[in-house]
Amino acid sequence: MPRPKKILKIIGGIIIFFTLPSLLFFAFLYFKYNEDLPTGTQGTAADQLANRMLDALDHDAFLATDYIEFTFKKRHHFKWNRVENTCEVYWKNIKVNLDLNDRKNSEVFVSETPYTGEDIHEYIQKAEKLFNNDTFWLVAPYKVFDDGVERRLVKTENGKEALLVTYTSGGTTPGDSYLWHLDSNGKPTSYQMWVDILPIDGLEASWSDWTTTSTGAQLPTFHKFLFLGLEIEDLKTSEN
């Protein structure tokens, strides 16, 4: 029978075997991608660049879109009524009718049965978190003039103009910043992220797989993020 000391050595070896590669991989990513948050200038020039981006995406068509339905990463499904400010959020066997004006009016269903258990608020909070995160990956460019948003014009190393957007309030993680990179027409091609949820600053995700929906709104269908692909499927839009 192995001695306790040998057992500890075996356990320690197993831990190192599984954690060391992960630590080395994280260190590689950190030194390769980590960047400080850039500085920029607030004011008219930054707002003009933000408006140029919105014009390139036909912002008016998005504003006229009253209903958006989509699936994010094959896991979460949303039926978003932008006029009523409500959203049906689905994951696994859970459905939450999320009232974005008054969370107390939200409803929870488990396997299509109304749910009123003590942890109902946890389901509602999760639905709200999923909504904030997943819809951001869908409509983030259209949120650059939301309340509590700061815009700055940044000159990148290659001499191009980029738009730094900081959300000082609202959402799930206020304080997050995004640096939008645009093509020659002002259309987003990617953004870099300085967000609480990520341990590495400045990671970049693509915004290049656009589709024009039935209402004319331009929305993304895929994001490349490091070695991952974030799919947006079953995309439907309509006007009332």
RATAHU-V948890 format. One record per residue. RES is the residue in one small letter. SS is DSSP state (H for helix, E for strand, C for the rest). OMEGA is omega as a letter, one per 20 degrees, with the letter a starting at -180 (none if undefined). NEAR is the number of other ideal C-beta (glycine too) atoms within 10 Angstrom. Layout:
# RATAHU-V948890
RES;SS;OMEGA;NEAR, RES;SS;OMEGA;NEAR
This chain:
# RATAHU-V948890
m;C;a;5, p;C;r;9, r;C;r;8, p;H;a;8, k;H;r;8, k;H;r;10, i;H;r;11, l;H;r;11, k;H;r;12, i;H;r;11, i;H;r;10, g;H;r;10, g;H;r;10, i;H;a;10, i;H;a;10, i;H;a;11, f;H;a;9, f;H;a;9, t;H;a;10, l;H;r;10, p;H;r;10, s;H;r;9, l;H;r;10, l;H;r;10, f;H;r;10, f;H;r;12, a;H;r;10, f;H;a;10, l;H;a;15, y;H;a;12, f;H;r;9, k;H;a;8, y;H;a;14, n;C;r;12, e;C;r;13, d;C;r;8, l;C;a;14, p;C;r;17, t;C;a;9, g;C;a;22, t;E;r;13, q;C;r;13, g;C;a;11, t;H;a;9, a;H;r;14, a;H;r;21, d;H;r;15, q;H;r;14, l;H;r;22, a;H;r;21, n;H;r;15, r;H;r;16, m;H;r;21, l;H;r;18, d;H;a;13, a;H;a;17, l;C;a;22, d;C;a;15, h;H;a;18, d;H;r;12, a;H;r;16, f;H;a;21, l;H;r;13, a;C;r;14, t;C;a;23, d;C;a;15, y;E;r;16, i;E;r;23, e;E;r;16, f;E;r;23, t;E;a;16, f;E;r;20, k;C;r;14, k;C;a;9, r;C;a;12, h;E;a;17, h;E;a;18, f;E;r;22, k;E;a;16, w;E;r;24, n;E;a;15, r;C;r;18, v;C;a;10, e;C;a;13, n;C;r;12, t;E;r;16, c;E;r;23, e;E;a;17, v;E;a;26, y;E;r;17, w;E;a;16, k;C;r;9, n;C;a;10, i;E;r;15, k;E;r;22, v;E;r;24, n;E;a;16, l;E;r;23, d;E;a;16, l;C;r;17, n;C;a;9, d;C;a;8, r;H;a;13, k;H;r;8, n;H;a;11, s;C;a;21, e;E;a;16, v;E;r;23, f;E;r;16, v;E;a;14, s;C;r;9, e;C;r;7, t;E;r;9, p;E;a;9, y;E;a;15, t;C;a;7, g;C;a;10, e;C;a;6, d;C;a;10, i;H;a;16, h;H;r;13, e;H;r;11, y;H;a;22, i;H;r;20, q;H;r;15, k;H;r;15, a;H;r;25, e;H;r;19, k;H;r;14, l;H;r;22, f;H;a;19, n;H;a;14, n;H;a;15, d;H;r;21, t;H;r;19, f;H;r;15, w;H;a;17, l;H;a;19, v;H;a;17, a;H;a;18, p;H;a;25, y;H;a;18, k;H;a;15, v;C;r;22, f;C;r;13, d;C;r;12, d;C;r;8, g;C;a;11, v;E;r;15, e;E;a;14, r;E;r;22, r;E;r;21, l;E;a;19, v;E;r;19, k;E;a;13, t;C;a;12, e;C;r;6, n;C;r;7, g;C;a;6, k;C;r;12, e;E;r;18, a;E;a;20, l;E;r;26, l;E;a;24, v;E;r;24, t;E;r;19, y;E;a;22, t;C;r;12, s;C;r;10, g;C;a;13, g;C;a;16, t;C;a;15, t;C;r;13, p;C;a;12, g;C;r;12, d;C;r;18, s;E;a;21, y;E;r;20, l;E;a;23, w;E;r;24, h;E;a;19, l;E;r;21, d;C;a;11, s;C;r;7, n;C;a;10, g;C;a;18, k;C;a;17, p;E;r;21, t;E;r;13, s;E;r;17, y;E;r;23, q;E;a;21, m;E;r;17, w;E;a;20, v;C;a;13, d;C;a;10, i;C;a;9, l;C;a;12, p;C;a;10, i;C;a;16, d;C;r;16, g;C;r;16, l;E;a;18, e;E;r;17, a;E;a;19, s;E;r;17, w;C;a;21, s;C;a;15, d;E;a;14, w;E;r;15, t;E;r;12, t;E;a;13, t;C;a;18, s;C;r;11, t;C;a;19, g;C;r;14, a;C;r;23, q;E;a;18, l;E;a;22, p;E;r;21, t;E;a;15, f;E;r;15, h;E;r;20, k;E;a;15, f;E;a;15, l;C;a;11, f;C;a;6, l;E;r;9, g;E;r;12, l;E;a;16, e;E;r;14, i;E;a;19, e;E;r;12, d;E;a;11, l;E;r;17, k;E;r;12, t;E;r;22, s;E;r;12, e;C;r;13, n;C;none;10
